[in-house]
């Protein structure tokens, strides 16, 4: 089921101020990926949501809600275009684990920048930590790909499920911190056998 909104102003028209219900919907879908809750709708109905103090209070409330997890998963993956990692084709001879491992290396790569983003967001760290952080997250497989940061391996019980453990680790080499130089972005901006500096 799709809802097509035909109420947008024509191209070139002057900006149109949104009403409180439209503002509530935009906030809710941006932060929570869902419809506004009852509290937000009640404030919108009262006509107070667009007031600066009320709006700030509601944003603070929404940021503390567990539904913000959806934002932490969806926004950075869209921002960094992590879906491109699926179509990346590193050289099969040099990077066989990228293709043939039981748990593909690309899965580990994709989660690393998401965890960094979520940590910066949840801990209210400076936004510069996204590109120059003093920590990162590693699994044993990522440790093999990057070089060791002393990451413990996951538990494997024969035919049982393998536990993939991400560990938060400090980094001293600035090339290891942040989302720009991590394996996901490096892989997406490389060809099978060479880098693409212009793309990066």
C-alpha positions, 0 to 999 in steps of 0.5 A, spaced: 500 500 500 502 506 497 500 513 499 501 518 494 502 525 496 499 530 491 500 536 496 507 539 494 507 546 492 509 547 484 517 547 483 519 555 484 513 556 488 515 560 495 516 555 501 510 553 505 510 552 512 508 546 515 502 545 520 504 541 527 501 535 524 506 535 518 511 537 523 510 531 528 510 526 522 516 529 519 519 528 526 517 521 527 519 518 521 525 521 521 527 519 528 523 513 529 521 510 522 514 510 524 508 514 525 507 519 531 506 517 538 500 519 542 504 524 546 506 527 540 499 527 536 496 531 543 501 536 542 500 537 535 493 537 536 494 543 541 498 547 536 504 548 541 509 543 537 512 549 533 513 553 539 521 553 540 521 550 547 516 545 546 519 542 539 526 542 543 523 538 549 519 533 544 526 532 540 529 531 547 524 526 548 524 522 542 532 522 542 531 518 548 526 513 546 528 506 544 525 507 537 532 511 535 535 504 534 532 505 527 535 511 526 542 509 528 541 503 523 538 506 517 541 513 517 548 511 517 547 506 512 544 510 507 549 516 508 555 511 507 551 507 501 553 501 505 548 497 500 554 498 495 558 493 499 554 487 496 556 489 489 563 490 491 568 485 487 575 485 491 580 480 487 577 473 489 584 470 489 587 475 494 580 476 498 577 469 498 574 470 505 570 476 502 566 471 498 567 464 501 567 464 508 561 462 512 559 469 515 561 473 509 567 478 511 562 484 508 557 483 513 562 484 519 565 490 514 558 493 514 556 493 521 563 496 524 561 503 521 554 502 524 556 501 531 561 507 530 555 511 528 551 509 534 556 510 539 558 517 537 550 518 537 548 515 544 554 517 548 553 524 545 561 524 542 563 530 538 561 529 531 568 529 529 569 522 532 565 519 526 571 521 522 577 521 527 575 516 533 580 513 538 576 507 538 573 502 533 569 495 533 572 489 531 571 481 530 576 476 529 575 476 522 576 483 521 582 483 526 585 478 520 583 483 515 586 489 518 591 486 522 591 485 530 588 489 535 587 483 540 580 481 538 577 475 541 574 470 537 567 468 537 565 461 540 564 455 535 560 449 538 561 444 532 555 445 528 551 450 533 551 457 531 557 461 531 557 467 536 560 473 532 562 478 537 564 485 536 569 488 541 570 495 542 577 497 542 582 503 542 586 505 536 592 509 536 593 509 529 588 514 526 588 510 520 584 505 524 579 510 527 572 513 524 568 511 518 571 514 512 577 509 513 574 503 515 574 497 511 567 498 508 568 504 505 575 502 502 572 496 499 566 500 496 571 505 493 576 500 490 576 496 484 578 489 484 585 490 484 586 497 485 584 503 489 580 509 486 583 515 489 578 520 485 572 516 488 574 516 495 
